[in-house]
Amino acid sequence: MFTLAEVASLNDIQPTYRILKPWWDVFMDYLAVVMLMVAIFAGTMQLTKDQVVCLPVLPSSVNSKAHLVSGNADVTTDVPKFEVATEQDQDQGTTRPTSFDEAVAVTPGSPLSRASSPHTDSPVPNREVRKIGDPTGRKTNLDFQQYVFINQMCYHLALPWYSKYFPYLALIHTIILMVSSNFWFKYPKTCSKVEHFVSILGKCFESPWTTKALSETACEDSEENKQRITGAQSLPKHVSTSSDEGSPSASTPMINKTGFKFSAEKPVIEVPSMTILDKKDGEQAKALFEKVRKFRAHVEDSDLIYKLYVVQTVIKTAKFIFILCYTANFVNAISFEHTCKPKVEHLTGYEEFECTHNMAYMLKKLLISYISIICVYGFICLYTLFWLFRIPLKEYSFEKVREESSFSDIPDVKNDFAFLLHMVDQYDQLYSKRFGVFLSEVSENKLREISLNHEWTFEKLRQHVSRNAQDKQELHLFMLSGVPDAVFDLTDLDVLKLELIPEAKIPAKISQMTNLQELHLCHCPAKVEQTAFSFLRDHLRCLHVKFTDVAEIPAWVYLLKNLRELYLVGNLNSENNKMIGLESLRELRHLKILHVKSNLTKVPSNITDVAPHLTKLVIHNDGTKLVVLNSLKKMMNVAELELQNCELERIPHAIFSLSNLQELDLKSNNIRTIEEIISFQHLKRLTCLKLWHNKIVNIPPSITHVKNLESLYFSNNKLESLPGAVFSLQKLRCLDVSYNNISVIPIEIGSLQNLQHLHLTGNKVDVLPKQLFKCVKLRTLSLGQNCITSIPEKIGQLSQLTQLELKGNCLDRLPAQLSQCRLLKKSGLVVEDHLFDTLPTEVKEALNQDTNTPFANGI
């Protein structure tokens, strides 16, 4: 057998699941327990006390003749005859009946006494066995075993089946209802989701961050809170601020009903727990945000929990209707008296028996009670179905929470996530309200901000400040959740770099950074407050923006009217690869330098907005062919132009109209011929021409018309010789033809009297002409990786030489005349160690002197 506790355990759930049990489920659970008790009580009574008592029904003839027995002892009653075995009593001389009749009390002198003793001549002495008065019963001639047999037969034949099996049916129905009520808590595919949800919900409810986020009196900064505590401690003991709780002063706007309270005896400071969020609580809250995000993505995809709950409610309702229909018909069938015809006449001699059921009244009362309980249970099931279909439970709106709190971005949820929240609302709506805090991105960002400010203090940020190449104070913040507030207290900062900070916000405090002139936003679409924007608009001079999509460029970038330099690195093409995504640059009225590193197919037309005052334009492509360059014609004031890695095959004609152009860089293109170079003669101010890293085979003689050239770069091409026209450029100061196929240096090189930097590294030169050393202004001479076998002694004429590269040649010694190059030191001499050892001792000592003196490399 099983105990009541074991059966009731089917209705038990984990205590934490109770928040998902609305009032009707709880009420039905109690009703199920009551039905269970009724079933077990009825079953116990039936097993211990249930019985049927039966008596045979005598025929009517028997009834008429039986009255003669009392008046005439010689008349034989017409009753069924049985063979009666008698035995002679040796002592008394009487016969003793062995049938069940001797169990009946007999009074001496009665007719039955005389009939039972026919052989006795004299009456039996008058001795009473038991006095029962005049006989009124009917003799049946049945023994005890026959009565037991009849009782058992009639129990199964005469009693309605419901009277016998009602306790068991009630027990089975109750167990089914219990299982149906809690099946969604037990089913594996829903149990895991419910368990996860309840666990997260409990943590969200108890998290200090929830209290802090929902409270209007939460302190934003722990330092401010400490200052309030310090101020409160300094007040006299008799001061009480309890009367001012409803109207906080301007100095303490965040203190409300949970402010500071002081007693007359002892000052007590009550600090709201939500005003201070330690590091541990912050990390736990961050983990909760991540858990909620993943749980939402997992649960919102299906509605299995909702469907299972609906199905089990429908099953309970159908079960109620079924029980009510068949049970109501059997109420009247339970009776105390029953007529039984067991067809055992050959065993008992009787055809019909009258029986009584001793448990009939009790069972009937229990059945009526059971029907009443099941009716209440059924009506609750009907109400549950009404609730399930009255409103869309697969949608949940946080509109009320959004109205009551500052988190207007809490999203609505759907499917199983929504259904679980609806169920929680039936328990306590505060749970879903607190849970909504962890669905808000604003709340998450606020938490990150607080945690960030705890971690990145002013002292820690000061340690990360460094000096860059321009000797400016620079701070680089990388992969943070936001910009720490303490950054804006570094008032002497010159350069601020923000990289991979997706939620960067620039507050009004940036106006304290009066020295800030350069800002880097690398994959950091920063949001700027109005006051901060006004400061940046007036003070910012240089801005670097690196992005993946053009939409990441903050809109306020295009409104910085005092900006001087703008560097854009990222994809500027839209999906169709035809339209450029830059917005209007018209407001950038003082922009001088525009650097674009992207995948442009044409020069953006928006650049013409800044054409009148733009002095330098740099376009670095990623290998995408730059086709349309007509917009360049409008940039009449551009002095420097760089078109790198743009897959250009010729020098664009639009360049020839840039009359103020001073420097042209066409690095890393596919230029093979430069016959158009003659057109550069119209560019009177062109002084620097960089055609390096191309496929140029020869330099046309027409280059001699570009008379103002001072720097000429042809490195990493396919040149095999240098035409004499190059050496007619008398103003040339720098000539770079490194990494070509040049084998001979023309003797005309001696005419370049202003030449200061000559680079011939990576060629096939084997002899250095003496005319080379007439270029007495040479400061840098790079001759590495050639086939030179000796260095002429005239190298000593290069008195201003500071950098000499000879490594990678076929030299066996160095000339001692290197000592005449007074500015050349060992740090500027790039040769193999064994060649340096061939120099005389005094020369080596001269080169080793003042090795720390800086030198100019000319590149």
Long-range contacts (C-beta under 8 A, 24 or more apart in sequence): 4-36, 4-37, 4-40, 7-36, 7-40, 7-171, 7-175, 8-33, 8-36, 10-175, 10-178, 10-179, 10-182, 11-178, 11-181, 11-182, 13-182, 13-185, 14-185, 14-195, 14-198, 16-198, 16-199, 16-202, 17-185, 17-194, 17-198, 18-427, 19-198, 19-201, 19-424, 19-427, 19-428, 19-431, 20-185, 20-194, 20-198, 20-420, 20-423, 20-424, 20-427, 21-423, 21-427, 22-423, 22-426, 22-427, 23-426, 24-380, 24-383, 24-384, 24-387, 25-181, 25-384, 27-380, 28-177, 28-181, 28-316, 28-377, 28-380, 28-381, 29-178, 29-181, 31-373, 31-376, 31-377, 31-380, 32-174, 32-177, 32-178, 32-181, 32-377, 34-373, 35-170, 35-173, 35-174, 35-177, 35-370, 35-373, 35-374, 35-377, 36-171, 36-174, 36-175, 36-178, 38-170, 38-366, 38-369, 38-370, 38-373, 39-167, 39-168, 39-170, 39-171, 39-174, 39-370, 40-167, 40-171, 41-366, 42-166, 42-167, 42-170, 42-362, 42-363, 42-366, 43-167, 43-168, 43-171, 45-167, 45-359, 45-362, 46-164, 46-167, 46-359, 46-363, 49-358, 49-359, 50-358, 50-359, 51-151, 51-155, 51-358, 51-359, 52-151, 52-154, 52-155, 52-158, 52-159, 52-338, 52-355, 52-356, 52-357, 52-358, 53-151, 53-355, 53-356, 53-358, 54-147, 54-150, 54-151, 54-154, 54-340, 54-353, 54-354, 54-355, 54-356, 55-140, 55-353, 55-354, 55-355, 56-140, 56-142, 56-150, 56-348, 56-349, 56-350, 56-352, 56-353, 57-350, 57-351, 57-352, 57-353, 57-354, 58-138, 58-140, 58-350, 62-138, 63-138, 66-138, 66-139, 69-111, 69-112, 69-115, 70-111, 70-135, 71-111, 72-111, 73-111, 73-114, 73-115, 79-139, 79-141, 80-141, 80-349, 82-141, 93-119, 93-120, 94-119, 94-120, 94-124, 95-119, 99-141, 99-143, 100-141, 100-142, 100-143, 100-144, 100-146, 101-139, 101-141, 103-144, 104-137, 104-139, 105-129, 105-130, 105-132, 107-131, 107-132, 107-135, 110-135, 140-350, 141-349, 142-348, 142-349, 142-350, 146-347, 146-348, 149-344, 149-347, 149-348, 150-340, 150-342, 150-344, 150-348, 150-353, 151-355, 153-340, 153-342, 153-344, 154-338, 154-340, 154-342, 154-353, 154-355, 157-340, 157-341, 157-342, 158-338, 158-339, 158-340, 158-355, 159-338, 159-357, 160-330, 160-333, 160-334, 162-327, 162-330, 162-333, 162-334, 163-333, 163-334, 163-357, 163-359, 163-360, 163-363, 166-330, 166-363, 166-366, 166-367, 170-370, 173-319, 173-323, 176-319, 177-316, 177-319, 177-377, 180-312, 180-315, 180-316, 180-319, 181-312, 181-316, 183-308, 183-312, 184-305, 184-308, 184-309, 184-312, 187-308, 189-304, 190-304, 190-305, 190-308, 193-298, 193-299, 193-305, 193-416, 194-305, 194-420, 196-295, 197-295, 197-299, 197-420, 200-288, 200-291, 200-292, 200-295, 200-435, 201-424, 201-431, 201-435, 203-284, 203-288, 204-288, 204-292, 204-434, 204-435, 204-437, 204-438, 205-430, 205-431, 205-434, 205-435, 207-281, 207-284, 207-285, 207-288, 207-434, 208-273, 208-274, 208-277, 208-281, 208-285, 209-277, 209-281, 209-282, 209-284, 209-285, 209-288, 209-437, 209-447, 210-434, 210-437, 210-438, 211-273, 211-274, 212-274, 212-275, 212-277, 213-405, 213-407, 213-437, 213-443, 213-446, 213-447, 214-405, 214-433, 214-434, 214-437, 215-256, 215-272, 215-274, 216-256, 217-254, 217-255, 217-256, 217-257, 217-258, 217-259, 217-272, 217-274, 217-275, 218-254, 218-272, 218-274, 218-275, 219-254, 219-272, 219-275, 219-276, 220-254, 220-450, 221-453, 221-485, 222-275, 222-276, 222-277, 222-454, 224-254, 225-271, 225-275, 225-276, 228-252, 228-255, 228-260, 229-260, 229-269, 229-271, 232-260, 232-262, 232-267, 232-269, 233-267, 233-269, 235-262, 235-267, 237-262, 237-263, 237-264, 237-265, 237-266, 237-267, 238-262, 238-264, 240-264, 277-447, 277-450, 277-451, 277-454, 279-451, 279-454, 279-455, 282-447, 282-450, 282-451, 282-454, 283-451, 285-447, 286-447, 286-448, 286-451, 288-438, 289-438, 289-444, 289-447, 292-435, 292-438, 292-439, 295-417, 296-413, 296-417, 296-439, 299-415, 299-416, 299-417, 299-420, 300-413, 300-414, 300-415, 300-416, 300-417, 301-415, 302-415, 302-416, 303-394, 303-415, 303-416, 303-419, 304-416, 305-416, 305-419, 305-420, 306-393, 306-394, 306-415, 306-416, 306-419, 309-388, 309-419, 310-388, 313-381, 313-384, 313-385, 313-388, 314-385, 316-377, 316-381, 317-378, 317-381, 317-382, 317-385, 320-374, 320-377, 320-378, 320-381, 321-378, 323-374, 324-371, 324-374, 324-375, 324-378, 327-367, 327-370, 327-371, 327-374, 328-371, 330-367, 331-364, 331-367, 331-368, 331-371, 334-360, 334-363, 334-364, 334-367, 335-360, 336-360, 336-361, 393-418, 393-419, 393-422, 394-418, 394-419, 396-421, 396-422, 396-432, 398-432, 398-436, 398-439, 401-432, 401-433, 401-436, 404-433, 405-436, 405-437, 406-442, 407-436, 407-437, 407-440, 407-442, 407-443, 408-442, 409-440, 409-441, 409-442, 410-436, 410-437, 410-439, 410-440, 411-439, 413-439, 445-481, 445-482, 445-503, 448-481, 448-482, 448-503, 449-481, 449-482, 451-481, 452-480, 452-481, 452-482, 452-483, 452-484, 453-484, 453-485, 453-486, 455-484, 456-480, 456-484, 456-486, 456-487, 457-486, 458-486, 458-489, 458-490, 461-486, 461-487, 461-490, 462-490, 465-490, 465-493, 468-495, 472-518, 473-515, 476-520, 477-501, 483-526, 485-509, 488-512, 488-513, 491-515, 494-518, 495-519, 495-520, 496-520, 497-522, 497-544, 498-522, 498-524, 498-526, 499-523, 499-524, 499-546, 500-524, 501-526, 505-529, 506-532, 506-536, 507-532, 508-532, 508-535, 510-535, 510-536, 511-535, 514-539, 516-540, 517-541, 517-542, 518-542, 518-543, 518-544, 519-543, 519-544, 520-544, 520-546, 521-545, 521-546, 521-554, 522-546, 523-547, 523-548, 523-552, 525-552, 525-553, 525-554, 526-554, 527-554, 528-554, 528-556, 533-559, 536-560, 537-561, 537-562, 538-562, 541-565, 542-567, 543-567, 544-569, 545-569, 545-570, 546-570, 547-571, 550-574, 550-581, 550-582, 551-581, 553-583, 555-583, 558-583, 558-584, 558-585, 558-587, 558-588, 559-587, 560-587, 560-588, 561-587, 561-588, 561-589, 561-590, 562-590, 563-588, 563-590, 563-591, 564-590, 564-591, 564-592, 564-593, 565-591, 565-592, 565-593, 565-595, 566-591, 566-593, 566-594, 566-595, 567-595, 567-597, 568-594, 568-595, 568-596, 568-597, 568-598, 569-597, 569-598, 570-597, 570-598, 571-598, 571-599, 572-596, 572-598, 572-599, 572-600, 572-604, 573-598, 573-599, 573-600, 573-601, 577-601, 580-604, 580-605, 580-606, 582-606, 582-607, 584-609, 585-609, 585-610, 586-610, 589-613, 592-616, 593-618, 594-618, 595-620, 596-620, 597-621, 597-622, 598-622, 599-623, 599-624, 600-624, 600-626, 600-646, 601-625, 601-626, 601-627, 601-628, 602-626, 602-627, 602-628, 602-629, 602-631, 603-628, 603-629, 603-630, 603-631, 603-632, 604-631, 605-631, 607-631, 607-635, 608-634, 608-635, 611-635, 611-636, 611-637, 611-638, 612-636, 612-637, 613-637, 614-638, 615-639, 615-640, 616-640, 616-641, 617-641, 617-642, 618-642, 618-644, 619-643, 619-644, 619-646, 620-644, 620-645, 621-645, 621-646, 621-647, 623-647, 629-654, 629-655, 630-654, 632-657, 632-658, 633-657, 633-658, 636-660, 639-663, 639-685, 640-665, 641-665, 642-667, 643-669, 644-668, 644-669, 645-669, 650-674, 650-676, 651-676, 651-677, 653-679, 656-680, 656-682, 656-683, 658-683, 659-683, 659-684, 659-685, 660-685, 661-685, 661-686, 662-686, 662-687, 662-688, 663-687, 663-688, 663-689, 663-690, 664-688, 664-689, 664-690, 665-690, 666-690, 666-691, 666-694, 667-691, 667-692, 667-693, 667-694, 668-693, 668-694, 669-693, 669-694, 670-694, 670-695, 671-695, 671-696, 672-696, 672-697, 673-697, 674-699, 674-700, 675-700, 675-702, 677-702, 677-703, 677-706, 678-702, 678-705, 680-705, 680-706, 681-705, 681-706, 681-707, 684-708, 687-711, 687-731, 688-712, 688-713, 689-713, 691-717, 692-716, 692-717, 692-736, 693-717, 698-723, 699-723, 699-725, 699-726, 700-725, 701-725, 703-729, 704-728, 704-729, 707-731, 710-734, 712-736, 714-740, 715-739, 715-740, 715-759, 716-740, 721-746, 722-746, 724-748, 727-751, 727-752, 730-754, 733-757, 734-758, 734-858, 735-759, 736-859, 737-763, 738-762, 738-763, 738-782, 739-763, 745-769, 745-772, 747-771, 749-775, 750-774, 750-775, 753-777, 756-780, 756-800, 756-858, 757-858, 757-859, 758-782, 759-859, 760-786, 761-785, 761-786, 761-805, 762-786, 768-792, 770-794, 773-797, 773-798, 776-800, 779-803, 779-823, 779-856, 779-858, 780-856, 780-857, 780-858, 780-859, 781-805, 783-809, 784-808, 784-809, 784-830, 785-809, 791-815, 793-817, 795-821, 796-820, 796-821, 799-823, 802-828, 802-855, 802-856, 803-828, 803-830, 803-855, 803-856, 803-857, 803-858, 804-828, 804-829, 804-830, 805-830, 806-830, 806-831, 806-835, 807-831, 807-832, 811-835, 812-838, 813-838, 814-838, 814-839, 816-840, 816-843, 818-843, 818-847, 819-843, 819-846, 819-847, 823-855, 825-849, 825-850, 825-851, 825-853, 825-855, 826-851, 827-851, 827-852, 827-853, 827-855, 828-855
